[in-house]
Amino acid sequence: MSKKHPPKPDKQVYKDTLQQLQVELVKLQNHIIKHGDKILIILEGRDAGGKDGTIKRIIQHLSPREIRVVALGKPSDRDLSTWYFQRYTHHLPAAQEMVLFNRSWYNRAGVERVMGFCNDDEYHEFIETVAHYEQLLVRSGIKLLKYYLDISKAEQKERLKQRQKDPLKQWKISPIDKEAQKHWQQYSEARNIMFARTHHLSAPWTIVRSDDKQSARINIIKDLLFRLDYKGKDEALVLPDANIVFNYEESYLHNGMIAP
């Protein structure tokens, strides 16, 4: 593996590859529907990490009846009075479905921890129980993939600045964005603890180096296609770049593979 980011793909190569991968995604969805599979994909990462754009490319040509995107807002008073995982459990996939969580229960290990939206007891309860929860999901027949889109501090700063300028991205701006750079180090510390405590055999973390959006999108799609079974898979096409997408290891926090 190389600490340096791979060169950006040629625009036409990106478009052609994306189209080929979207054909593979249609094959995958046909398989899911035929075999009654339940697929859950979690996308986490820094603010402006590229989650929205990645999800858009994944679902672009898929049947909307069998794919759902879940992006929960601020919890209601009722949500706050229930078991933490309850509001997420409601959205889990049924047979024949693929569900993508644009942020997930890991809010508690990230933004809630850093911004003080949960107390210490709530945080530690989450950290102690989330692996058990995920193991139950996997044992129930759900195929669970967890991706963390990792970007550098400089890249995040530039993307947040672009949001302010682009009238089509105004909906992405939130008060939390303004705190992202200010609390960069606290987010890094929270992320590192999250990886250490919640990376387990039933649901390991997959890291995606996302400073280049196009490479990140292509390789996330390749990786999920590579990991999931379906008929007619183009094995050569779906092999991801190990310098862009890779399983978490603690050493990557110290050698530059994961942004400090």
MARKEBA-604148 format. One record per residue: residue number from 0; residue in one letter; x, y, z of N, C-alpha, C, O in turn. Coordinates in steps of 0.2 Angstrom, whole numbers. Layout:
<sites>
SITE   num   residuo   neast   nnorth     nup   caeast   canorth    caup   ceast   cnorth     cup   oeast   onorth     oup
SITE   NUM         A       X        Y       Z        X         Y       Z       X        Y       Z       X        Y       Z
...
</sites>
This chain:
<sites>
SITE   num   residuo   neast   nnorth     nup   caeast   canorth    caup   ceast   cnorth     cup   oeast   onorth     oup
SITE     0         M       4       -6       0        0         0       0       4        6       0      10        6       3
SITE     1         S       2       11      -3        5        18      -4       2       23       1      -4       24       0
SITE     2         K       6       27       4        3        32       8       1       38       4      -4       42       5
SITE     3         K       4       39      -2        1        44      -7      -5       42     -10      -7       36     -11
SITE     4         H      -9       47     -12      -16        46     -15     -14       44     -22     -10       47     -25
SITE     5         P     -18       39     -25      -17        37     -32     -19       43     -36     -23       47     -34
SITE     6         P     -16       44     -43      -18        49     -47     -26       49     -49     -29       44     -49
SITE     7         K     -29       55     -50      -36        55     -52     -37       52     -58     -33       52     -63
SITE     8         P     -43       48     -59      -44        45     -65     -46       50     -71     -49       55     -69
SITE     9         D     -45       48     -77      -47        52     -83     -55       53     -82     -58       48     -81
SITE    10         K     -57       58     -84      -65        59     -84     -69       54     -88     -74       51     -86
SITE    11         Q     -66       53     -94      -70        48     -98     -69       41     -95     -74       37     -96
SITE    12         V     -63       39     -93      -62        33     -90     -67       32     -84     -70       27     -83
SITE    13         Y     -67       37     -80      -72        37     -74     -79       36     -76     -83       32     -73
SITE    14         K     -82       40     -81      -88        39     -84     -90       32     -86     -95       29     -85
SITE    15         D     -85       29     -90      -86        23     -93     -86       17     -88     -90       13     -88
SITE    16         T     -81       18     -83      -81        13     -77     -87       13     -73     -89        8     -71
SITE    17         L     -89       19     -71      -95        20     -67    -101       17     -71    -105       13     -68
SITE    18         Q    -102       18     -77     -108        15     -81    -107        7     -81    -112        4     -80
SITE    19         Q    -101        4     -81     -100        -3     -81    -102       -6     -74    -105      -11     -73
SITE    20         L    -100       -2     -69     -101        -4     -62    -109       -4     -61    -111       -8     -57
SITE    21         Q    -112        1     -63     -119         2     -62    -123       -4     -66    -128       -6     -63
SITE    22         V    -121       -6     -71     -123       -12     -74    -123      -18     -69    -127      -22     -68
SITE    23         E    -117      -19     -66     -116       -24     -61    -120      -23     -55    -123      -28     -52
SITE    24         L    -122      -17     -53     -126       -16     -48    -133      -18     -49    -137      -21     -45
SITE    25         V    -135      -17     -56     -142       -20     -58    -142      -28     -57    -147      -31     -55
SITE    26         K    -137      -31     -59     -136       -38     -58    -137      -40     -51    -140      -45     -49
SITE    27         L    -133      -36     -47     -133       -38     -40    -141      -37     -37    -143      -41     -33
SITE    28         Q    -144      -32     -39     -151       -31     -36    -155      -36     -39    -160      -39     -35
SITE    29         N    -155      -38     -45     -159       -44     -48    -157      -50     -43    -162      -54     -42
SITE    30         H    -151      -51     -41     -150       -57     -37    -153      -57     -30    -156      -61     -28
SITE    31         I    -152      -51     -27     -155       -49     -21    -163      -51     -21    -165      -54     -16
SITE    32         I    -166      -48     -26     -173       -49     -27    -175      -57     -27    -180      -59     -24
SITE    33         K    -171      -60     -32     -173       -67     -33    -172      -71     -27    -175      -76     -26
SITE    34         H    -166      -70     -23     -165       -74     -18    -167      -72     -11    -166      -75      -6
SITE    35         G    -170      -66     -11     -173       -64      -4    -168      -61       1    -168      -62       7
SITE    36         D    -162      -59      -2     -157       -56       2    -158      -50       6    -163      -46       3
SITE    37         K    -155      -49      11     -156       -42      15    -149      -39      16    -145      -42      19
SITE    38         I    -148      -33      13     -142       -30      12    -142      -23      16    -147      -19      15
SITE    39         L    -137      -22      21     -137       -16      24    -130      -13      23    -125      -16      25
SITE    40         I    -130       -7      20     -123        -3      19    -123        3      23    -128        7      22
SITE    41         I    -118        4      28     -118        10      32    -112       14      29    -107       12      28
SITE    42         L    -114       20      28     -109        25      26    -108       30      31    -112       34      32
SITE    43         E    -102       30      34     -100        35      39     -94       39      36     -91       38      31
SITE    44         G     -92       44      40      -86        48      38     -87       55      41     -92       57      44
SITE    45         R     -81       59      39      -81        66      41     -87       70      37     -89       68      32
SITE    46         D     -89       76      40      -93        80      36     -90       82      29     -84       83      29
SITE    47         A     -93       82      24      -91        83      17     -86       77      14     -82       78      10
SITE    48         G     -87       71      17      -83        66      15     -85       63       9     -81       59       6
SITE    49         G     -91       64       6      -93        62       0     -99       56       0    -100       53      -5
SITE    50         K    -102       56       6     -107        51       6    -113       52       2    -115       47      -2
SITE    51         D    -115       58       1     -121        59      -3    -120       57     -10    -124       54     -14
SITE    52         G    -114       59     -13     -112        58     -20    -111       51     -21    -113       48     -27
SITE    53         T    -109       47     -17     -108        40     -17    -114       36     -18    -116       32     -22
SITE    54         I    -119       38     -13     -125        35     -13    -129       36     -19    -133       32     -22
SITE    55         K    -129       43     -22     -132        44     -28    -130       40     -34    -134       38     -38
SITE    56         R    -124       39     -34     -121        34     -40    -123       27     -39    -124       23     -44
SITE    57         I    -124       25     -33     -126        18     -31    -133       17     -33    -134       11     -37
SITE    58         I    -137       21     -32     -144        20     -33    -147       22     -39    -153       21     -41
SITE    59         Q    -143       26     -43     -145        29     -49    -150       25     -54    -155       28     -56
SITE    60         H    -148       19     -55     -151        15     -60    -155        9     -57    -156        4     -60
SITE    61         L    -155        9     -50     -158         3     -47    -166        4     -46    -168       10     -46
SITE    62         S    -170       -1     -45     -177        -1     -44    -178        2     -37    -176        0     -32
SITE    63         P    -182        8     -37     -183        11     -31    -187        7     -26    -188        9     -20
SITE    64         R    -191        2     -28     -195        -2     -24    -191       -6     -19    -194       -8     -14
SITE    65         E    -185       -8     -21     -181       -13     -17    -175      -10     -15    -171      -13     -12
SITE    66         I    -174       -3     -15     -168         0     -12    -171        6      -8    -175       10     -11
SITE    67         R    -168        7      -2     -170        13       2    -164       17       5    -159       13       6
SITE    68         V    -164       23       5     -159        27       8    -162       30      15    -167       33      15
SITE    69         V    -158       29      20     -160        31      27    -155       36      29    -150       35      30
SITE    70         A    -158       43      30     -154        48      33    -158       51      38    -162       56      37
SITE    71         L    -158       49      44     -162        51      50    -160       58      52    -154       60      52
SITE    72         G    -165       62      54     -164        69      56    -163       69      64    -161       64      67
SITE    73         K    -164       75      66     -163        76      74    -168       71      77    -174       72      75
SITE    74         P    -166       68      82     -171        63      86    -176       67      89    -175       73      92
SITE    75         S    -183       65      89     -188        68      93    -188       67     100    -184       63     102
SITE    76         D    -192       70     104     -193        68     111    -194       61     112    -192       58     117
SITE    77         R    -199       58     108     -200        51     109    -194       47     107    -193       42     111
SITE    78         D    -190       48     102     -184        45     101    -179       45     106    -176       40     108
SITE    79         L    -179       50     110     -174        51     115    -176       47     121    -172       45     126
SITE    80         S    -183       45     122     -185        41     127    -185       34     126    -186       30     130
SITE    81         T    -183       32     120     -183        24     118    -176       22     118    -171       25     119
SITE    82         W    -175       15     118     -169        12     117    -165       15     111    -168       16     106
SITE    83         Y    -159       16     112     -155        20     106    -156       17     100    -157       21      95
SITE    84         F    -155       10      99     -155         7      92    -162        7      90    -163        5      84
SITE    85         Q    -167        8      93     -174         7      91    -176       11      85    -179        8      80
SITE    86         R    -174       17      84     -176        21      79    -172       19      72    -175       20      67
SITE    87         Y    -167       16      73     -163        13      67    -166        6      65    -166        4      59
SITE    88         T    -168        2      70     -170        -5      69    -176       -5      65    -177       -9      61
SITE    89         H    -180        1      65     -186         1      61    -185        2      54    -189        0      50
SITE    90         H    -179        4      52     -177         5      45    -173       -1      42    -171        0      36
SITE    91         L    -172       -6      46     -168       -12      43    -171      -15      37    -177      -15      36
SITE    92         P    -167      -18      33     -170       -21      27    -174      -27      28    -172      -31      32
SITE    93         A    -179      -28      24     -183       -34      23    -180      -38      18    -175      -36      14
SITE    94         A    -183      -44      17     -180       -48      11    -181      -45       5    -186      -41       3
SITE    95         Q    -176      -45       0     -176       -42      -7    -174      -35      -7    -174      -32     -12
SITE    96         E    -172      -33      -1     -170       -25       0    -163      -24       1    -160      -28       4
SITE    97         M    -161      -19      -2     -154       -16       0    -156       -9       3    -159       -5       0
SITE    98         V    -153       -8       9     -154        -1      13    -147        2      14    -142       -1      16
SITE    99         L    -147        8      12     -141        12      13    -142       17      19    -146       21      18
SITE   100         F    -138       17      24     -138        22      29    -133       27      28    -127       26      28
SITE   101         N    -136       33      27     -132        39      26    -131       42      33    -135       46      35
SITE   102         R    -126       40      36     -124        40      44    -129       35      47    -134       33      44
SITE   103         S    -127       33      53     -131        28      56    -131       29      64    -130       34      66
SITE   104         W    -131       23      67     -131        23      75    -124       25      77    -123       27      83
SITE   105         Y    -119       26      72     -112        28      74    -112       36      75    -107       38      77
SITE   106         N    -118       39      74     -118        46      76    -116       47      84    -113       52      86
SITE   107         R    -118       42      88     -116        42      95    -109       42      96    -107       45     101
SITE   108         A    -105       38      92      -98        38      93     -94       44      90     -88       45      91
SITE   109         G     -98       48      86      -94        54      82     -97       60      85     -95       63      90
SITE   110         V    -102       63      81     -104        70      82    -108       70      89    -107       76      92
SITE   111         E    -111       65      91     -115        66      98    -109       66     103    -110       70     108
SITE   112         R    -104       62     102      -99        62     108     -95       69     107     -94       72     113
SITE   113         V     -93       71     102      -89        77     101     -93       84     103     -90       88     106
SITE   114         M     -99       84     101     -103        90     102    -107       90     108    -111       95     110
SITE   115         G    -106       85     112     -110        84     119    -117       83     118    -121       85     123
SITE   116         F    -119       80     113     -127        78     112    -129       72     116    -135       70     116
SITE   117         C    -124       68     119     -125        63     123    -121       63     129    -116       66     129
SITE   118         N    -123       60     135     -119        60     141    -114       54     141    -114       50     136
SITE   119         D    -109       54     145     -104        49     146    -107       42     146    -105       37     143
SITE   120         D    -113       41     150     -116        35     151    -119       32     145    -118       26     143
SITE   121         E    -122       37     141     -125        35     135    -120       33     130    -121       28     126
SITE   122         Y    -114       36     130     -109        35     125    -106       28     127    -105       24     122
SITE   123         H    -104       27     133     -101        20     135    -106       14     134    -104        9     132
SITE   124         E    -112       16     135     -117        10     134    -117        8     126    -117        2     125
SITE   125         F    -117       13     122     -117        12     115    -110        8     113    -111        3     110
SITE   126         I    -105       11     115      -98         7     114     -98        0     116     -95       -4     113
SITE   127         E    -101       -1     122     -101        -8     124    -106      -13     121    -105      -19     121
SITE   128         T    -111      -10     118     -116       -14     115    -117      -15     108    -120      -19     105
SITE   129         V    -114      -10     104     -115       -10      97    -113      -16      93    -116      -18      88
SITE   130         A    -107      -19      95     -105       -25      92    -110      -31      93    -111      -35      88
SITE   131         H    -113      -31      99     -118       -36     100    -124      -35      96    -127      -40      93
SITE   132         Y    -126      -29      95     -132       -27      91    -130      -29      84    -134      -33      80
SITE   133         E    -124      -28      81     -123       -29      74    -122      -37      73    -124      -39      68
SITE   134         Q    -119      -40      78     -119       -48      78    -126      -51      77    -127      -56      74
SITE   135         L    -131      -48      81     -138       -50      80    -141      -49      73    -144      -54      71
SITE   136         L    -139      -43      70     -141       -42      64    -139      -47      59    -142      -50      54
SITE   137         V    -132      -48      59     -129       -53      55    -132      -60      56    -133      -64      51
SITE   138         R    -133      -62      62     -135       -69      63    -143      -69      61    -145      -75      59
SITE   139         S    -146      -64      60     -153       -64      58    -153      -65      50    -159      -66      47
SITE   140         G    -147      -64      47     -147       -65      39    -146      -59      36    -146      -59      29
SITE   141         I    -145      -53      39     -143       -47      36    -136      -47      34    -131      -48      38
SITE   142         K    -134      -45      28     -127       -44      26    -125      -37      27    -128      -32      24
SITE   143         L    -121      -35      32     -119       -29      34    -112      -27      32    -107      -30      33
SITE   144         L    -112      -21      28     -105       -18      26    -105      -11      29    -110       -7      29
SITE   145         K     -99       -9      32      -98        -3      35     -92        1      32     -86       -2      32
SITE   146         Y     -94        6      29      -88        10      26     -87       17      29     -92       20      32
SITE   147         Y     -81       19      30      -79        25      33     -75       29      28     -70       27      26
SITE   148         L     -79       35      25      -75        39      20     -71       44      24     -73       49      27
SITE   149         D     -64       43      23      -59        47      26     -56       53      22     -54       51      16
SITE   150         I     -56       59      24      -53        64      20     -48       68      24     -48       68      31
SITE   151         S     -44       72      21      -39        76      25     -42       83      27     -48       84      25
SITE   152         K     -39       86      32      -42        92      35     -42       97      29     -47      101      29
SITE   153         A     -37       98      25      -37       103      20     -43      102      15     -46      107      12
SITE   154         E     -44       95      13      -49        94       8     -56       95      11     -60       98       7
SITE   155         Q     -57       94      17      -63        95      20     -65      103      20     -70      105      19
SITE   156         K     -59      107      22      -60       114      22     -62      117      15     -67      121      15
SITE   157         E     -59      114      10      -61       116       3     -68      114       1     -72      118      -2
SITE   158         R     -70      108       3      -77       106       1     -82      110       5     -87      112       2
SITE   159         L     -81      112      12      -86       116      15     -86      123      13     -92      126      13
SITE   160         K     -81      125      10      -81       132       7     -85      132       1     -88      137      -1
SITE   161         Q     -84      127      -3      -88       126     -10     -95      126      -8     -99      128     -12
SITE   162         R     -97      122      -3     -104       122      -1    -107      129       0    -113      130      -2
SITE   163         Q    -103      133       3     -106       140       4    -107      144      -3    -111      148      -3
SITE   164         K    -103      142      -8     -103       146     -14    -108      143     -19    -111      147     -23
SITE   165         D    -110      137     -18     -114       133     -23    -121      133     -21    -123      130     -16
SITE   166         P    -126      137     -25     -133       137     -23    -136      130     -23    -141      130     -20
SITE   167         L    -134      126     -27     -137       119     -27    -135      115     -21    -137      109     -21
SITE   168         K    -130      117     -17     -128       113     -12    -130      116      -5    -127      114       0
SITE   169         Q    -134      121      -5     -136       125       1    -139      120       6    -138      121      12
SITE   170         W    -143      115       4     -146       111       8    -141      106      12    -143      104      18
SITE   171         K    -135      106      10     -130       102      14    -127      106      20    -124      103      24
SITE   172         I    -128      112      20     -125       116      25    -129      116      32    -135      116      32
SITE   173         S    -125      114      37     -128       114      44    -124      117      49    -118      118      48
SITE   174         P    -127      119      55     -123       122      60    -117      117      62    -111      120      64
SITE   175         I    -118      111      61     -112       106      63    -106      107      58    -100      106      60
SITE   176         D    -108      109      52     -102       110      47     -97      115      50     -91      114      49
SITE   177         K    -100      120      53      -96       126      55     -91      124      61     -86      127      62
SITE   178         E     -93      118      64      -89       116      70     -84      110      67     -79      108      71
SITE   179         A     -84      108      61      -80       102      59     -73      103      59     -69       99      62
SITE   180         Q     -71      109      57      -64       111      56     -61      113      63     -56      111      65
SITE   181         K     -65      116      67      -63       118      74     -62      112      78     -58      112      83
SITE   182         H     -66      107      77      -66       101      82     -62       95      78     -64       89      80
SITE   183         W     -58       97      73      -55        91      69     -52       86      74     -53       80      73
SITE   184         Q     -48       88      78      -44        84      83     -48       79      87     -47       73      88
SITE   185         Q     -54       82      90      -58        79      94     -62       73      90     -63       68      92
SITE   186         Y     -64       75      83      -67        70      79     -62       65      77     -64       59      77
SITE   187         S     -55       66      76      -50        61      75     -50       56      81     -50       50      80
SITE   188         E     -50       59      87      -49        55      93     -55       50      94     -55       44      95
SITE   189         A     -61       53      93      -68        49      93     -68       44      88     -70       38      89
SITE   190         R     -66       45      82      -65        40      76     -61       35      78     -62       29      77
SITE   191         N     -55       36      81      -50        31      82     -52       26      88     -51       20      87
SITE   192         I     -56       29      93      -59        25      98     -64       21      95     -65       15      96
SITE   193         M     -68       24      90      -74        20      87     -71       14      83     -74        8      84
SITE   194         F     -66       15      79      -63        10      76     -60        4      80     -62       -2      79
SITE   195         A     -57        6      86      -54         1      90     -59       -3      94     -58       -9      95
SITE   196         R     -65        0      95      -70        -4      99     -75       -7      95     -79      -11      98
SITE   197         T     -76       -5      89      -82        -7      85     -80      -11      78     -84      -13      74
SITE   198         H     -73      -12      77      -71       -16      72     -71      -23      74     -67      -25      78
SITE   199         H     -75      -27      71      -76       -34      74     -77      -39      68     -79      -37      62
SITE   200         L     -76      -45      69      -77       -50      63     -84      -50      60     -84      -51      53
SITE   201         S     -89      -49      63      -96       -49      60     -97      -43      56    -101      -44      51
SITE   202         A     -94      -38      58      -95       -31      54     -89      -27      55     -89      -22      58
SITE   203         P     -84      -29      51      -77       -25      51     -78      -18      47     -83      -17      43
SITE   204         W     -74      -13      49      -74        -7      46     -70       -7      39     -64      -10      39
SITE   205         T     -72       -4      34      -69        -3      28     -67        4      27     -72        8      27
SITE   206         I     -61        6      26      -59        13      26     -58       15      18     -56       11      14
SITE   207         V     -61       21      17      -61        23      10     -57       30      10     -59       35      13
SITE   208         R     -51       30       6      -48        37       6     -52       41       0     -52       39      -6
SITE   209         S     -55       47       3      -60        50      -1     -58       57      -3     -62       61      -5
SITE   210         D     -51       59      -3      -49        65      -5     -51       66     -13     -53       72     -15
SITE   211         D     -51       61     -17      -53        61     -24     -60       58     -24     -60       52     -23
SITE   212         K     -65       62     -25      -72        59     -25     -73       54     -30     -76       49     -28
SITE   213         Q     -71       55     -36      -72        50     -41     -69       43     -40     -72       38     -40
SITE   214         S     -63       43     -37      -59        37     -36     -63       33     -30     -64       27     -30
SITE   215         A     -65       37     -25      -69        35     -19     -75       31     -21     -77       26     -19
SITE   216         R     -79       35     -26      -86        32     -28     -85       25     -31     -88       20     -30
SITE   217         I     -80       25     -36      -79        19     -40     -77       14     -36     -79        8     -37
SITE   218         N     -72       15     -31      -69         9     -27     -74        7     -22     -74        1     -20
SITE   219         I     -78       11     -19      -84         9     -14     -88        4     -18     -90       -1     -16
SITE   220         I     -90        6     -24      -95         2     -28     -91       -5     -30     -94      -10     -29
SITE   221         K     -85       -5     -32      -81       -11     -33     -81      -15     -27     -82      -21     -28
SITE   222         D     -80      -12     -21      -79       -16     -15     -85      -20     -13     -85      -26     -11
SITE   223         L     -91      -16     -13      -97       -19     -11     -99      -25     -16    -102      -30     -14
SITE   224         L     -98      -24     -23      -99       -29     -28     -94      -35     -27     -97      -41     -27
SITE   225         F     -88      -33     -25      -83       -39     -24     -85      -43     -18     -84      -49     -18
SITE   226         R     -88      -40     -13      -90       -43      -6     -96      -47      -7     -97      -52      -3
SITE   227         L    -101      -45     -11     -108       -48     -11    -108      -53     -17    -105      -52     -22
SITE   228         D    -112      -58     -16     -113       -64     -21    -118      -62     -26    -124      -59     -24
SITE   229         Y    -117      -63     -32     -123       -62     -37    -120      -66     -44    -114      -66     -45
SITE   230         K    -125      -68     -48     -124       -71     -54    -121      -67     -59    -123      -61     -60
SITE   231         G    -116      -69     -63     -113       -65     -69    -109      -60     -67    -108      -55     -71
SITE   232         K    -105      -60     -61     -101       -55     -59     -95      -55     -63     -92      -60     -65
SITE   233         D     -93      -48     -65      -87       -47     -69     -81      -46     -64     -80      -41     -61
SITE   234         E     -78      -52     -62      -73       -52     -57     -67      -47     -58     -65      -44     -53
SITE   235         A     -65      -46     -64      -59       -42     -65     -62      -34     -64     -58      -30     -62
SITE   236         L     -68      -33     -66      -70       -26     -66     -71      -24     -58     -69      -18     -57
SITE   237         V     -73      -28     -54      -75       -26     -47     -70      -27     -42     -71      -26     -36
SITE   238         L     -63      -28     -44      -58       -28     -40     -56      -21     -37     -54      -18     -42
SITE   239         P     -57      -20     -31      -55       -13     -29     -48      -11     -28     -44      -16     -28
SITE   240         D     -46       -5     -28      -39        -3     -27     -38       -3     -20     -41        1     -16
SITE   241         A     -33       -7     -18      -31        -8     -11     -28       -2      -8     -27       -1      -2
SITE   242         N     -26        3     -12      -23        10      -9     -29       15      -8     -27       20      -5
SITE   243         I     -35       13     -10      -40        18      -9     -45       15      -4     -48       18       0
SITE   244         V     -47        8      -4      -52         5       0     -48       -1       3     -46       -5       0
SITE   245         F     -49       -2      10      -45        -7      13     -48       -8      20     -51       -3      23
SITE   246         N     -47      -14      23      -50       -15      30     -46      -11      35     -40      -11      34
SITE   247         Y     -49       -9      40      -46        -5      46     -40      -10      49     -41      -16      50
SITE   248         E     -35       -7      50      -29        -9      55     -27       -3      59     -26        2      56
SITE   249         E     -25       -4      65      -23         1      69     -17        5      67     -16       11      67
SITE   250         S     -12        1      63       -6         4      61      -7        9      56      -3       14      55
SITE   251         Y     -13        9      52      -15        14      47     -16       21      50     -16       26      47
SITE   252         L     -17       21      57      -18        28      60     -12       31      61     -12       37      62
SITE   253         H      -6       28      60        0        30      62       5       31      55      10       34      56
SITE   254         N       3       28      50        7        28      44       5       32      38       8       32      33
SITE   255         G       0       36      39       -3        40      34      -8       38      30     -11       41      26
SITE   256         M     -10       31      31      -16        28      27     -23       31      29     -27       32      25
SITE   257         I     -23       33      35      -29        36      38     -27       43      40     -22       44      43
SITE   258         A     -31       48      38      -29        55      39     -29       57      47     -33       54      51
SITE   259         P     -24       60      49      -23        61      57     -28       66      59     -28       68      65
</sites>
